[in-house]
Amino acid sequence: MNIDIITIFPDMFKNVFDESIIGKAQQNNLVNIKIHNLRDYSTDKHHKIDDKPYGGGSGMVFKVEPIYKAINTIKKASKVKKKILK
């Protein structure tokens, strides 16, 4: 089973998945978890992924572009692997 996680805190997930029962599943090749840093898909020179909230107020809103780019890149990589395995 392949699992892709898109996050802004990749180190937090890596440590948890390496030490838990999921870590044992990875060692036995039962599951393959890839953690993707959302900031890697930003085109801004500072790798910003947040935008101003619509309508004002406090909080954080993710930009759509980095999320869209991350999902499409992961899907394309997955399709390439499936073709290679066939």
C-alpha positions in Angstrom: 0.0 0.0 0.0 1.3 3.4 -0.9 0.5 6.5 1.2 1.5 10.0 0.3 1.2 12.8 2.9 1.4 16.4 2.1 2.3 18.6 5.1 4.1 21.7 6.2 5.7 19.7 9.1 7.4 16.7 7.4 9.8 16.0 10.3 7.0 15.6 12.7 5.3 12.8 10.7 8.6 11.0 9.8 9.5 10.4 13.5 6.1 9.1 14.4 5.9 6.7 11.5 9.4 5.4 11.9 8.8 4.5 15.6 5.3 3.1 15.7 3.7 -0.1 14.4 3.5 1.7 11.1 7.3 1.7 11.1 7.3 -2.1 11.4 4.9 -2.3 8.5 7.3 -0.2 6.4 10.3 -2.4 7.4 8.3 -5.4 6.2 7.4 -3.6 3.0 3.7 -3.8 3.8 3.2 -0.1 3.5 5.2 2.7 1.7 4.7 6.1 3.2 6.1 9.2 1.4 6.0 12.5 3.2 6.0 15.6 1.0 6.8 19.1 2.2 4.1 21.5 0.8 6.7 24.3 0.7 8.7 22.4 -1.9 5.8 23.0 -4.4 5.6 26.8 -3.9 6.9 29.1 -6.6 7.6 32.0 -4.2 11.3 32.6 -3.5 10.5 32.3 0.3 8.4 29.1 -0.3 5.3 30.8 1.2 2.2 28.6 1.2 -0.2 30.8 3.2 -2.4 33.6 2.0 -4.6 36.2 3.6 -8.0 35.0 4.8 -10.9 36.1 2.7 -13.2 38.5 4.4 -10.7 39.5 7.0 -10.3 38.0 10.5 -7.5 35.9 12.0 -6.3 32.6 10.8 -4.4 31.0 8.0 -5.5 30.0 4.5 -3.3 27.8 2.2 -2.8 28.9 -1.3 -4.4 26.6 -3.9 -1.4 26.6 -6.3 1.1 24.7 -4.1 -1.5 22.1 -3.1 -2.6 21.6 -6.8 1.0 21.3 -7.9 1.8 18.8 -5.2 -1.1 16.6 -5.9 -0.5 16.6 -9.7 3.2 15.8 -9.2 2.5 12.9 -6.9 -0.2 11.5 -9.2 2.2 11.7 -12.2 5.0 9.9 -10.3 2.5 7.2 -9.3 1.5 6.6 -12.9 5.1 6.4 -14.0 5.8 3.7 -11.4 2.8 1.7 -12.4 3.9 1.7 -16.0 7.4 0.6 -15.0 6.1 -2.2 -12.9 3.9 -3.6 -15.7 
